[in-house]
Every structure is written in structure tokens, then in C-alpha cells.
């Protein structure tokens, strides 16, 4: 099940219609943060370590 260029363009057009041009950057930023947190959690890294180290 591969997506071709036509399917990708159709999906992008639907997303643009549903959310509008101004909301898409906000959605991508949130998606990126979520993916980073998921990666860090799967590695066992804790972002609170960085905060504790910065305070010392």
C-alpha cells in the first residue's frame, strides 16, 4: 500500500480545507513536539534532568 503523488496532493488539499492555512503551522509544531517527546520517552530520557542540571 504505497501512496502516490496524486493521493498525497489530495490528502494535503483536504487538510488545507479542514484546518485553513493559518492553523497548519501550529499543527505541525505540535506534531513535532509530540514526536520528540515520544522518542525521548522511548529512549528512557527524561527532560526534567535537563531542567535540574540547568538550575545547578
MODELLER restraints for C-alpha pairs under 7 A, 6 or more apart:
rsr = mdl.restraints
at = mdl.atoms
rsr.add(forms.Gaussian(group=physical.xy_distance, feature=features.Distance(at['CA:40:A'], at['CA:46:A']), mean=6.98, stdev=0.5))
